[in-house]
Amino acid sequence: EGKAQVSPGLLGKHYAPHARLILLKIDNPTSLHQTLRRIVKDETSKGTRVGLLLAFEDLPFVQDLPVKLAVIGSLDDLATVARNLYSGIRQLDQENVDLILARDFGNFGLGMAIRDRLTRAASEQMTDDDQPHHA
């Protein structure tokens, strides 16, 4: 008694999915979509089941890929993205994917809070320099 409870959201891996999650911190949409497609091709050729956690705007660039999709909102409505973040991760986990590729939602305002939650859930991060960084 007398000890303050730590909010689960502040714990490092509280929201981590069972699947490996890679956060793609790639600002340029063309680079993001090319990287997504390359990783999906590489991973699915090895038999990996891949899920994508994306914005509505990403759909035209990935809808032909052999993946599970969780579209959690529009880049113009980050409040909806924030609300749907964990249900999107859970949905992909329930679809038994081995790997989740998650797009970044920016580094200001609500996008920063979403990035923080995704960073906590991620096992790796990938930036524009195309090198994976283990979390």
C-alpha positions in Angstrom: 0.0 0.0 0.0 1.1 3.6 -0.6 2.9 2.7 -3.8 1.7 4.4 -7.0 0.6 2.1 -9.8 2.5 2.6 -13.0 0.1 3.1 -16.0 0.5 0.1 -18.3 0.9 2.5 -21.2 4.1 3.7 -19.7 5.6 0.2 -19.5 8.1 -0.6 -22.3 6.5 -3.5 -24.1 2.9 -3.5 -22.6 1.3 -3.2 -26.0 3.7 -5.3 -28.0 2.0 -7.8 -30.3 2.9 -11.5 -30.4 4.1 -10.8 -34.0 7.4 -9.0 -34.6 6.5 -5.3 -35.3 8.8 -3.1 -37.4 8.0 0.6 -37.3 8.8 2.3 -40.6 9.9 5.9 -39.8 10.1 6.9 -43.4 8.7 10.3 -44.2 8.7 10.2 -48.0 5.5 8.3 -49.2 7.2 6.9 -52.3 10.2 5.6 -50.2 7.7 4.2 -47.6 5.7 2.3 -50.2 8.8 1.0 -52.0 10.2 -0.2 -48.7 6.9 -1.9 -47.7 6.7 -3.7 -51.0 10.4 -4.8 -50.8 10.1 -6.2 -47.2 6.7 -7.9 -48.1 8.3 -9.6 -51.1 11.4 -10.7 -49.2 9.4 -11.9 -46.2 6.6 -13.7 -48.0 9.1 -15.5 -50.2 10.3 -17.1 -47.0 6.8 -18.1 -45.9 6.4 -15.3 -43.4 2.8 -14.1 -42.9 2.9 -10.3 -43.0 0.4 -7.8 -41.8 0.4 -4.0 -42.5 -0.8 -1.3 -40.1 -1.5 1.6 -42.4 -3.4 4.8 -43.2 -6.2 4.9 -45.7 -4.0 6.8 -48.1 -1.6 3.9 -48.3 -4.2 1.4 -49.7 -3.7 2.0 -53.4 0.0 1.2 -53.1 -0.4 -2.1 -51.2 -3.8 -3.6 -52.0 -2.2 -6.1 -54.5 0.2 -7.5 -51.9 -0.4 -10.9 -50.3 -0.8 -9.5 -46.7 -3.4 -8.9 -44.0 -4.3 -5.2 -43.7 -5.3 -3.1 -40.8 -6.2 0.4 -42.0 -6.6 2.5 -38.9 -7.6 5.9 -40.3 -6.6 8.8 -42.4 -3.5 10.9 -42.2 -5.9 13.8 -42.0 -7.6 12.4 -38.9 -5.0 11.3 -36.4 -7.5 11.2 -33.6 -9.2 8.3 -35.3 -5.8 6.7 -35.9 -5.0 7.0 -32.2 -8.3 5.5 -31.3 -7.9 2.5 -33.7 -4.2 1.9 -33.0 -4.4 -1.0 -30.5 -7.4 -2.6 -32.2 -5.5 -2.6 -35.5 -2.5 -4.3 -33.8 -4.8 -6.8 -32.1 -6.6 -7.6 -35.3 -3.3 -8.4 -37.1 -2.2 -10.5 -34.1 -5.5 -12.4 -34.2 -4.9 -13.1 -37.9 -1.7 -14.9 -36.8 0.7 -12.9 -38.8 4.4 -13.4 -38.0 5.4 -9.8 -38.9 3.6 -6.5 -38.7 5.0 -3.5 -40.7 3.6 -0.3 -39.3 3.8 3.1 -40.9 4.8 6.2 -38.9 2.2 8.9 -38.4 4.5 11.9 -38.0 6.5 13.6 -35.3 4.3 16.4 -34.2 1.1 16.7 -32.2 -1.0 13.5 -32.0 1.4 11.9 -34.5 4.1 12.0 -31.9 1.9 10.3 -29.3 1.1 7.6 -31.9 4.8 7.2 -32.7 5.5 6.8 -29.0 3.0 4.0 -28.7 4.3 2.3 -31.9 7.9 2.6 -30.7 6.9 0.9 -27.4 5.3 -2.0 -29.4 8.0 -2.3 -32.0 10.8 -4.8 -31.9 12.6 -2.9 -34.6 12.5 0.5 -36.3 13.6 1.4 -39.9 14.4 4.9 -41.0 15.0 6.6 -44.3 18.6 5.3 -44.2 17.0 1.8 -44.6 18.9 0.2 -41.7 16.9 -1.7 -39.1 17.4 -0.4 -35.5 16.5 -2.8 -32.8 14.3 -1.4 -30.0 
